[in-house]
Amino acid sequence: MSNRHVHNSAQEVWESYEWLIRQRLEDLDNLSREMFKDMRLARINTNVAYHVISQSFADLWAEVAEENRISGEQHQVRRERLARDEATQKSS
């Protein structure tokens, strides 16, 4: 028997994860502030630094999402192949 709570709305699901997302975003914000300071110490223009950081985060997020999508698809293909193999073994 499972004790897992089933949410009744998208808002409830969001709220159950919000604390973790907030924590990770705060960590990323701290890292980006450190990067910005390092860029300013390297005499990089403020606007350029903001642009590089924001664009790099967006690109990296898209890259990670794509890698996870591909990984998920590969995992699904493996599960389907295993299910087919098991069905074939049972029928033989």
C-alpha positions in Angstrom: 0.0 0.0 0.0 1.3 3.4 -1.0 1.3 6.4 1.3 2.0 8.7 -1.7 -0.3 11.7 -1.8 -2.1 12.3 -5.1 -2.4 15.9 -6.0 -5.7 17.3 -7.2 -4.5 20.1 -9.4 -1.5 21.5 -11.3 -1.2 24.2 -8.6 -0.8 21.5 -5.9 1.8 19.7 -7.8 3.7 23.0 -8.4 3.5 23.9 -4.7 4.9 20.5 -3.7 8.0 21.2 -5.7 8.3 24.9 -5.4 10.5 24.9 -2.3 13.1 22.7 -4.0 13.0 24.7 -7.2 13.4 27.9 -5.2 16.4 26.5 -3.3 18.1 25.5 -6.5 17.3 28.8 -8.2 18.8 30.6 -5.2 22.0 28.5 -5.5 22.2 29.3 -9.3 21.6 33.0 -8.6 24.5 32.9 -6.1 26.7 31.2 -8.8 25.7 33.7 -11.4 26.5 36.6 -9.1 30.0 35.1 -8.6 30.4 34.7 -12.3 29.3 38.3 -12.8 31.9 39.5 -10.3 34.6 37.5 -12.0 33.6 38.9 -15.4 33.7 42.5 -14.0 37.2 41.8 -12.5 38.2 40.7 -15.9 37.0 44.1 -17.1 34.1 42.7 -19.2 31.5 45.3 -19.9 28.4 45.0 -17.6 25.9 44.6 -20.4 28.1 42.0 -22.1 28.4 40.1 -18.8 24.7 40.1 -18.2 24.1 39.0 -21.8 26.7 36.2 -21.7 25.3 34.8 -18.4 21.7 35.0 -19.3 22.2 33.5 -22.8 24.5 30.8 -21.5 22.0 29.8 -18.9 19.3 29.6 -21.5 21.4 27.6 -23.9 22.5 25.2 -21.1 18.9 24.7 -19.9 17.9 23.9 -23.5 20.8 21.5 -23.9 20.1 19.7 -20.6 16.4 19.4 -21.5 17.2 18.0 -24.9 19.7 15.5 -23.5 17.1 14.3 -20.9 14.4 14.0 -23.7 16.7 11.9 -25.8 17.7 9.8 -22.7 14.1 9.3 -21.9 13.3 8.2 -25.4 16.2 5.7 -25.3 15.0 4.4 -22.0 11.5 3.9 -23.4 12.9 2.0 -26.4 14.9 -0.3 -24.1 11.8 -1.0 -22.0 9.8 -1.8 -25.1 12.6 -4.1 -26.4 12.8 -5.9 -23.0 9.0 -6.3 -23.0 9.1 -7.8 -26.5 11.9 -10.1 -25.6 10.1 -11.3 -22.5 6.9 -11.9 -24.5 8.9 -13.9 -27.1 10.6 -16.0 -24.4 7.2 -16.8 -22.8 5.7 -17.8 -26.1 8.6 -20.2 -26.9 
